[in-house]
């Protein structure tokens, strides 16, 4: 990475690849363990335009797996995440929505996005965002089955539709003795980011 005009430049990418990443807008539906870490990876890869939605605030319980810091407890996750992403790359175009996403506002909140990252906690919310964007042609990169420890090799990427990609093991739900932990959540978030980058660059994930 070198500096040019005050901005970080990823010298491992061609000028054309950098331009594609910088022009793309990525929707982050949920700024928790998946969404915050996925966004962090995307910024480091060269993505500069985001639409981020979450209704929650940073809590102490989030710090075991989410891209936040103790000093940010009590702040809206959207604003805290924007602050952290801009600490990596100041020249970002970030739109945020501090509220719940539903069938009535999802298309508006994520209008203009080239790809949407599904990073919700509940199955109903996951299904909602997938169903909404299935009608638009906008790719969705979701995650299912990321709880617990170990079994890293079981976390992969599955194509579940023409424009739907799912990271995770698709079976390990959050429950007693199987909570969300940073390593597996982080692996899934990195896979989501990797998939988004591939889609933006026109490559098969």
N, C-alpha and C positions, 0 to 999 in steps of 0.2 A: 504494500500500500504506500502510495506517495501522496503528497499534497499538491494540489493545483488550484489556484484561486481560492484557497481556504477550504476546499472540499476534499474528502478522501477519495482516491481513485483506485479501483481494483485493477491492478496491472496484469492480473491473471486472466482477464477477459478481454476480448477484442473490443474495439470501439463500437462496432455494431451491436455486440451483445450488451455492452453497458447502456447503450441508447435504448434498447428494448426494455431492459429492467427499469431504467429511469422513467420511461414513459408509462409503464403499466401502473394501474391502480389496483391494489389488493384490499379486499374487504376482510376484516377480522371480526367475526361474529362471536364475541365472548373474549374478554381480556384476562382470563385466568391462567392456569398452568400451561395449557396448550397455546392459547392465543398470544399471551405475552412473550413466551419463548419463541414461538414461530415468527412473530414480528421482529424480534431481536435478530434472528438468523437472516431474515430477509433484508433488513437494513445492512447488515454486514456484507451481504451478497451484492448490494447495489440498488435495491428497490427503494424508491424515494416518495411514493405516493400511497397513502393509506386512508381507508375509511374504517374507523374502529368503533365498535358498539359494546357497551356493558352498562348495567344498571347499578353495579356494586361498588363498594369502597374497599380499599386495602385493609386487611386485618392481620393480626399476628399469625393466625392460622394459615395464612397464604404464603408465609415466608419460607416454608419448607420446600416449595416447588415453583413459585411464580417469580417473574422478573421484576421484583419490587424490593424495597429496602425499609428497614425499621423506621426511618425518619418519615416515611410516606404513609404510615398507618393513619387511617381516617380520611385520606384523600380519595377522590373518585379515581377508579382504576384507569379510566380513559385518559385523564389528565396526567396521572402519575406515569403511565406507560409512555405517553407522548414525551414527557420530560426525560425519561430514561433512554428512549430511542434517539432523541436529539443530543443526548450526551455522547452518542456514538457518531452521529452525523447531523450537524445542525441544520443543513439545508433539506428539510423534509416538508412535504405537503401533507398535513394530517387533518382529516375531518373526524370529528367524534360525535357520538350520540350517547348521552347519559340517560339511558332508559332501556326498557325491555324491547326486544324485537319480536314482532308477531306477524301474522299474515297480512295485516293491514298496513304495516310500515316498512317491511323488509326491503322491498324493491326500491323504495324512496331512499332509505338510509344507505343502501349499497349501490345506488345508481352510478353508472359510469365505471363500475369495477370490472376488470378483465377476468378475475377469479375471486372466489369467496372461500375463506377458510372457516369451516364450521368448528367452533371450539366451545360449545355449550356443555353444561353438566348433565342435563336430563335427556332421556331418550325422546320425550315428546318435543322438546325444543330442537333437537337434532333432526328429527323427522320433518318438522315444520320447515326449517330452512332448506333442507334438501328438496322437499316437495315444491316450495315456492320457486326455486331456481331451476328445477327440472324443466319448467315451461319456458325458460328464457334462452337456453343455450349457453349460459355462463357456467363454466366448470365450478364444481364444489369439491373441496378437499376436506374430508371429514375425518373423525377419529372415533373408534369404538374399541374398548377392551385395553385399558392402559393401567389398571390398578395393580397394587402389590409390588413385590420385589422379584428380581431374577428373571429367568426365562427371556432374556433379551432377544434371543434368536427367533422367538415366536412373534415378535413385533415386526410386522412388515407392511407392505402396501398391496392392497387389492383393488382391482378395477371392478366397481359394482354397477356400472352403467356406462352409457356413451360418454357422459361428462361428469361422472361421479367416481372419486377415488377415496379409499378409506384406509387410514393408517391405524395400527394397533393389532391385537390378536383376535379381535371380534368376539371375545368370550369372557374375559376377566372383568366383571363388573365391580364397582365400588361397593363395599359392604363390610360387615364385621371381620376384622383380621385381614382385610384387603383394601386398605386406603390408598389414595393417590400419593405417590412418592416421587421425588424429583427425578431419579434415574429413568424410570419407565415413561413418565410423562415427558421428560426431556427428549428421549429417543423418538417418541411419537411426534412431538412438535418439530424435531429436526427433519423427520421424514415428510411431514406436511410441507415444511419450507422447501425442501429439496424438490418435491412434486410441483409446487407453485413455480419455482425457478424453471424447471423443465418445460412446463406448459407455456410460460412467457417466452421462452427461447425457441418454442416450436419443436421440442423434442419429446419423444415418448417417455413418460415418467418411469 
